[in-house]
C-alpha cells in the first residue's frame, strides 16, 4: 500500500510542477511579446523626438510587462497567448502597470 501512496504523491507533485512550469512559460512568452510590441509602439508615438531611440523604452516596457504579469491571472496570460488579441480588460491592466513604471528624468519620457 505504501508504494501506491508514494506513486500517487509523486504524480501529484509532477503534475503540479508541470502546470507551474507551463504557467511560467506562458508568462515569459507573453512578457517577451509584450515588451517587443510596447517598444515599437513607444518608438512610433515618440517618433517626432529625434534624440530618442526605440532602445530608450526598453526599461519602461520591461517594467510594464513585469507589472502586467504580476497583476493578471494565469488564465488571463493563457488567454492572451492563445488569442493574440486585445480583450477588454487588457487596456485597464496596461494603464495600471504603465503608471507604476513611469519615471521622471532624462531616461524615460512618456
C-alpha positions in Angstrom: 0.0 0.0 0.0 2.8 2.4 0.8 4.4 2.3 -2.7 1.0 3.3 -4.2 0.7 6.3 -1.9 4.2 7.3 -2.9 3.4 6.9 -6.5 0.2 9.0 -6.2 2.1 11.7 -4.3 4.9 11.7 -6.9 2.4 12.0 -9.7 0.6 14.9 -8.0 3.8 16.7 -7.4 5.0 16.2 -11.0 1.6 17.4 -12.3 1.7 20.5 -10.1 5.3 21.2 -11.1 4.5 20.7 -14.8 1.4 23.0 -14.5 3.5 25.7 -12.7 6.3 25.4 -15.3 3.7 25.8 -18.1 2.3 28.9 -16.4 5.8 30.3 -16.2 6.5 29.6 -19.9 3.2 31.3 -20.8 4.1 34.3 -18.7 7.6 34.5 -20.2 6.2 34.2 -23.7 3.7 37.0 -23.1 6.3 39.3 -21.4 8.7 38.9 -24.3 6.0 39.6 -26.9 4.5 42.5 -24.9 7.9 44.1 -24.4 8.7 44.0 -28.1 5.2 45.4 -29.0 5.5 48.1 -26.3 8.9 49.2 -27.5 7.7 49.5 -31.1 4.6 51.4 -30.1 6.5 53.8 -27.9 9.0 54.5 -30.7 6.2 55.3 -33.0 4.4 57.5 -30.5 7.7 59.4 -29.9 8.9 59.4 -33.5 9.0 63.2 -33.7 11.6 63.3 -30.9 14.7 62.7 -32.9 17.0 62.1 -29.9 15.0 59.1 -28.6 15.6 55.7 -29.9 13.5 52.6 -29.5 16.0 51.2 -27.0 15.2 54.2 -24.8 11.9 52.5 -23.9 13.4 49.0 -23.1 13.4 49.7 -19.3 9.9 51.1 -19.3 8.4 48.3 -21.4 10.2 45.6 -19.4 8.8 47.1 -16.2 5.3 47.3 -17.7 5.4 43.7 -18.9 6.6 42.6 -15.4 3.8 44.6 -13.7 1.2 43.1 -16.1 2.4 39.6 -15.4 2.2 40.3 -11.6 -1.3 41.8 -11.8 -3.1 39.5 -14.2 -4.1 35.9 -13.6 -2.5 32.8 -15.2 -5.8 32.3 -17.1 -5.6 35.8 -18.5 -2.0 35.2 -19.6 -3.0 32.0 -21.3 -5.9 33.8 -23.0 -3.5 36.5 -24.3 -1.0 33.9 -25.6 -3.8 31.9 -27.3 -5.9 34.7 -28.8 -3.2 37.2 -29.7 -6.0 39.8 -29.4 -6.7 42.6 -27.0 -9.5 41.6 -24.6 -11.5 44.4 -23.0 -9.8 44.0 -19.6 -6.3 44.4 -21.0 -6.3 48.2 -21.5 -7.1 48.9 -17.8 -4.4 46.4 -16.8 -1.9 48.1 -19.1 -2.7 51.5 -17.8 -2.3 50.4 -14.2 1.1 48.7 -15.0 2.4 51.6 -17.0 1.6 54.2 -14.3 3.7 52.1 -11.9 6.6 52.2 -14.4 6.7 55.9 -15.4 9.8 57.6 -14.2 10.7 61.2 -14.2 14.0 62.1 -15.6 16.1 62.0 -18.8 16.0 58.2 -19.3 12.3 57.8 -19.9 9.8 60.4 -21.0 6.2 59.4 -21.7 
